[in-house]
Amino acid sequence: MKCKIFTGKWYEAQDAFNQWAKGKALTREVLIHEQIVPHVLGEHEPRLMIVVYHPEDPHWDETPQKPAIPVYEVPIPKTKVEEIKVTQ
């Protein structure tokens, strides 16, 4: 068995775990444990720790990459430059 730990603010740990678990069958062989870590050094949000025990298979070690954000160098026809807003 191997162990993988996701930690951070609850939404960061949750997003990292969900990205890692995407496309994997979480069966009886996979044990998932969650733990709330109390405030540390003045932080206002508690931290979440997700501990996953999984079989020693290379399939479990890989994390799918997020798709790249498309970059358009030419504006869409009939669109004014002032109407284009850049967001992240």
HELIX and SHEET records of a PDB file:
HELIX    1   1 TRP A   10  ALA A   21  1                                  12    
HELIX    2   2 PRO A   58  ASP A   61  1                                   4    
HELIX    3   3 VAL A   81  GLU A   83  5                                   3    
SHEET    1   A 3 LYS A   2  LYS A   9  0                                        
SHEET    2   A 3 ARG A  47  HIS A  54 -1                                        
SHEET    3   A 3 LEU A  31  VAL A  37 -1                                        
END                                                                             
